[in-house]
Amino acid sequence: MGAPFELSKSAMRSLTEELIETKTAPPPWMGDKIRRDALLERLDAVLSKRLVLIHAPAGYGKTSLLSQWRDHHTKTSARIAWLTLDEDDSDPKRLVQYLWFATTELEGTRNSAQTTDTPPDLPARTMLSAIVNRLNRIEWPVILIFDDLHRAEGTSVGDILKSLVRLAPRNCHFIIASRDWPDLN
């Protein structure tokens, strides 16, 4: 396999201009948050689990809980990436583009000319390989949060996520928040 492909500044700008940056962070204003200390403590166990599912109907505070948990853990050695999903992310190529964009922050390379990137026109499976390789370069625990998975569910989304969970290195952990049970076997 050849050396990693590096995007020029203009190619990176082209990719990031079409992606919505706010999807890679919790909503900026969540209103008056109700602290759920017992749930926050249970969520702390994520580092001992590969996959954690938060399943509840609309309005039960899944996003608020994850946002509080993420805020609390930003000062730890864990690296946390956030991705809020919507209907457009049912397209596997679009999903991995957002996942790639969300994980650039894990290496501290977002908005950096030094970013080693995969061009946006690669097939989804190829980009997934690049994401797994990126995660493999990170020494610290990595937590990937997928909020509102129910909005992007489909066979291809499930296949991408199953592959990601299966192939990602051991230091990676996944939290999925959804109104529906995801088809991840």
One Martini backbone bead per residue (centre of mass of N, CA, C, O) as a GRO file, in nm:
protein
  185
    1MET     BB    1   0.098   0.034   0.020
    2GLY     BB    2   0.087   0.353   0.009
    3ALA     BB    3   0.105   0.653   0.081
    4PRO     BB    4  -0.046   0.893   0.213
    5PHE     BB    5  -0.287   1.109   0.131
    6GLU     BB    6  -0.265   1.453   0.036
    7LEU     BB    7  -0.425   1.741   0.079
    8SER     BB    8  -0.494   2.020  -0.025
    9LYS     BB    9  -0.617   2.310   0.080
   10SER     BB   10  -0.844   2.323  -0.137
   11ALA     BB   11  -0.955   2.035  -0.096
   12MET     BB   12  -1.023   2.066   0.202
   13ARG     BB   13  -1.209   2.308   0.170
   14SER     BB   14  -1.413   2.163  -0.011
   15LEU     BB   15  -1.500   1.953   0.195
   16THR     BB   16  -1.569   2.148   0.444
   17GLU     BB   17  -1.782   2.336   0.299
   18GLU     BB   18  -2.005   2.092   0.267
   19LEU     BB   19  -1.984   2.070   0.569
   20ILE     BB   20  -2.131   2.058   0.890
   21GLU     BB   21  -1.979   2.147   1.178
   22THR     BB   22  -2.218   2.118   1.397
   23LYS     BB   23  -2.228   1.794   1.377
   24THR     BB   24  -1.937   1.782   1.560
   25ALA     BB   25  -2.134   1.885   1.796
   26PRO     BB   26  -2.297   1.985   2.034
   27PRO     BB   27  -2.530   2.165   2.116
   28PRO     BB   28  -2.485   2.488   2.238
   29TRP     BB   29  -2.796   2.485   2.338
   30MET     BB   30  -2.989   2.314   2.612
   31GLY     BB   31  -3.066   2.465   2.835
   32ASP     BB   32  -3.190   2.334   3.113
   33LYS     BB   33  -3.006   2.108   3.276
   34ILE     BB   34  -3.040   1.788   3.386
   35ARG     BB   35  -2.896   1.618   3.623
   36ARG     BB   36  -2.758   1.271   3.580
   37ASP     BB   37  -2.559   1.117   3.782
   38ALA     BB   38  -2.620   0.815   3.745
   39LEU     BB   39  -2.584   0.816   3.434
   40LEU     BB   40  -2.300   0.933   3.425
   41GLU     BB   41  -2.170   0.699   3.579
   42ARG     BB   42  -2.252   0.478   3.381
   43LEU     BB   43  -2.106   0.613   3.132
   44ASP     BB   44  -1.813   0.577   3.244
   45ALA     BB   45  -1.805   0.267   3.140
   46VAL     BB   46  -1.715   0.296   2.839
   47LEU     BB   47  -1.405   0.208   2.882
   48SER     BB   48  -1.521  -0.108   2.930
   49LYS     BB   49  -1.655  -0.071   2.649
   50ARG     BB   50  -1.736  -0.079   2.313
   51LEU     BB   51  -2.065  -0.052   2.343
   52VAL     BB   52  -2.313   0.210   2.370
   53LEU     BB   53  -2.666   0.234   2.439
   54ILE     BB   54  -2.904   0.499   2.389
   55HIS     BB   55  -3.248   0.436   2.466
   56ALA     BB   56  -3.510   0.666   2.360
   57PRO     BB   57  -3.733   0.879   2.341
   58ALA     BB   58  -3.837   1.168   2.275
   59GLY     BB   59  -3.723   1.398   2.528
   60TYR     BB   60  -3.519   1.223   2.740
   61GLY     BB   61  -3.198   1.330   2.711
   62LYS     BB   62  -2.964   1.217   2.536
   63THR     BB   63  -2.804   1.469   2.445
   64SER     BB   64  -2.765   1.596   2.722
   65LEU     BB   65  -2.608   1.367   2.848
   66LEU     BB   66  -2.374   1.363   2.643
   67SER     BB   67  -2.289   1.655   2.681
   68GLN     BB   68  -2.218   1.637   2.980
   69TRP     BB   69  -2.012   1.410   2.954
   70ARG     BB   70  -1.823   1.551   2.758
   71ASP     BB   71  -1.758   1.799   2.929
   72HIS     BB   72  -1.631   1.631   3.164
   73HIS     BB   73  -1.407   1.480   2.949
   74THR     BB   74  -1.218   1.709   2.821
   75LYS     BB   75  -0.987   1.680   3.066
   76THR     BB   76  -0.899   1.422   2.960
   77SER     BB   77  -0.730   1.176   2.769
   78ALA     BB   78  -0.965   1.152   2.610
   79ARG     BB   79  -1.104   1.112   2.288
   80ILE     BB   80  -1.373   1.311   2.138
   81ALA     BB   81  -1.631   1.231   1.909
   82TRP     BB   82  -1.890   1.400   1.718
   83LEU     BB   83  -2.217   1.284   1.571
   84THR     BB   84  -2.483   1.420   1.401
   85LEU     BB   85  -2.758   1.277   1.263
   86ASP     BB   86  -2.917   1.236   0.940
   87GLU     BB   87  -3.071   1.153   0.651
   88ASP     BB   88  -2.812   1.203   0.468
   89ASP     BB   89  -2.643   0.969   0.630
   90SER     BB   90  -2.752   0.717   0.463
   91ASP     BB   91  -2.512   0.781   0.303
   92PRO     BB   92  -2.211   0.634   0.318
   93LYS     BB   93  -2.030   0.859   0.206
   94ARG     BB   94  -2.133   1.083   0.390
   95LEU     BB   95  -2.075   0.949   0.658
   96VAL     BB   96  -1.759   0.922   0.623
   97GLN     BB   97  -1.706   1.218   0.587
   98TYR     BB   98  -1.803   1.298   0.871
   99LEU     BB   99  -1.621   1.105   1.026
  100TRP     BB  100  -1.361   1.226   0.929
  101PHE     BB  101  -1.413   1.512   1.030
  102ALA     BB  102  -1.454   1.436   1.334
  103THR     BB  103  -1.156   1.295   1.360
  104THR     BB  104  -0.961   1.537   1.323
  105GLU     BB  105  -0.976   1.634   1.624
  106LEU     BB  106  -0.815   1.397   1.758
  107GLU     BB  107  -0.534   1.512   1.618
  108GLY     BB  108  -0.544   1.829   1.580
  109THR     BB  109  -0.613   1.897   1.240
  110ARG     BB  110  -0.809   2.101   1.225
  111ASN     BB  111  -0.729   2.359   1.020
  112SER     BB  112  -0.480   2.212   0.885
  113ALA     BB  113  -0.212   2.181   0.661
  114GLN     BB  114  -0.124   1.881   0.789
  115THR     BB  115  -0.340   1.720   0.680
  116THR     BB  116  -0.421   1.385   0.639
  117ASP     BB  117  -0.601   1.281   0.352
  118THR     BB  118  -0.903   1.188   0.205
  119PRO     BB  119  -1.066   1.188  -0.061
  120PRO     BB  120  -1.411   1.243  -0.124
  121ASP     BB  121  -1.414   1.029  -0.390
  122LEU     BB  122  -1.410   0.789  -0.226
  123PRO     BB  123  -1.502   0.514  -0.118
  124ALA     BB  124  -1.638   0.423   0.175
  125ARG     BB  125  -1.446   0.183   0.245
  126THR     BB  126  -1.184   0.344   0.210
  127MET     BB  127  -1.245   0.559   0.422
  128LEU     BB  128  -1.275   0.362   0.655
  129SER     BB  129  -0.982   0.271   0.652
  130ALA     BB  130  -0.867   0.554   0.715
  131ILE     BB  131  -1.007   0.584   0.988
  132VAL     BB  132  -0.884   0.340   1.127
  133ASN     BB  133  -0.592   0.435   1.091
  134ARG     BB  134  -0.623   0.692   1.252
  135LEU     BB  135  -0.710   0.557   1.521
  136ASN     BB  136  -0.441   0.387   1.545
  137ARG     BB  137  -0.257   0.658   1.603
  138ILE     BB  138  -0.400   0.670   1.877
  139GLU     BB  139  -0.314   0.639   2.218
  140TRP     BB  140  -0.577   0.708   2.329
  141PRO     BB  141  -0.875   0.717   2.422
  142VAL     BB  142  -1.170   0.655   2.217
  143ILE     BB  143  -1.474   0.845   2.150
  144LEU     BB  144  -1.771   0.771   1.967
  145ILE     BB  145  -2.043   0.983   1.888
  146PHE     BB  146  -2.387   0.890   1.805
  147ASP     BB  147  -2.638   1.105   1.721
  148ASP     BB  148  -2.933   1.016   1.591
  149LEU     BB  149  -2.938   0.735   1.433
  150HIS     BB  150  -3.240   0.704   1.339
  151ARG     BB  151  -3.206   0.911   1.089
  152ALA     BB  152  -2.976   0.699   0.931
  153GLU     BB  153  -3.095   0.443   0.888
  154GLY     BB  154  -2.959   0.140   0.746
  155THR     BB  155  -2.788  -0.098   0.597
  156SER     BB  156  -2.534   0.073   0.527
  157VAL     BB  157  -2.496   0.199   0.805
  158GLY     BB  158  -2.470  -0.063   0.963
  159ASP     BB  159  -2.222  -0.168   0.807
  160ILE     BB  160  -2.030   0.060   0.879
  161LEU     BB  161  -2.052   0.035   1.192
  162LYS     BB  162  -1.972  -0.259   1.218
  163SER     BB  163  -1.693  -0.224   1.092
  164LEU     BB  164  -1.586  -0.012   1.285
  165VAL     BB  165  -1.614  -0.175   1.547
  166ARG     BB  166  -1.443  -0.421   1.446
  167LEU     BB  167  -1.170  -0.251   1.333
  168ALA     BB  168  -1.109  -0.095   1.556
  169PRO     BB  169  -0.929  -0.027   1.796
  170ARG     BB  170  -0.917  -0.095   2.141
  171ASN     BB  171  -0.933   0.229   2.219
  172CYS     BB  172  -1.225   0.207   2.112
  173HIS     BB  173  -1.540   0.379   2.158
  174PHE     BB  174  -1.909   0.354   2.162
  175ILE     BB  175  -2.182   0.592   2.120
  176ILE     BB  176  -2.539   0.544   2.102
  177ALA     BB  177  -2.812   0.749   1.996
  178SER     BB  178  -3.162   0.633   2.007
  179ARG     BB  179  -3.501   0.557   1.933
  180ASP     BB  180  -3.383   0.306   1.804
  181TRP     BB  181  -3.288  -0.003   1.722
  182PRO     BB  182  -3.006  -0.099   1.602
  183ASP     BB  183  -2.855  -0.279   1.325
  184LEU     BB  184  -2.569  -0.456   1.479
  185ASN     BB  185  -2.586  -0.745   1.624
   0.00000   0.00000   0.00000
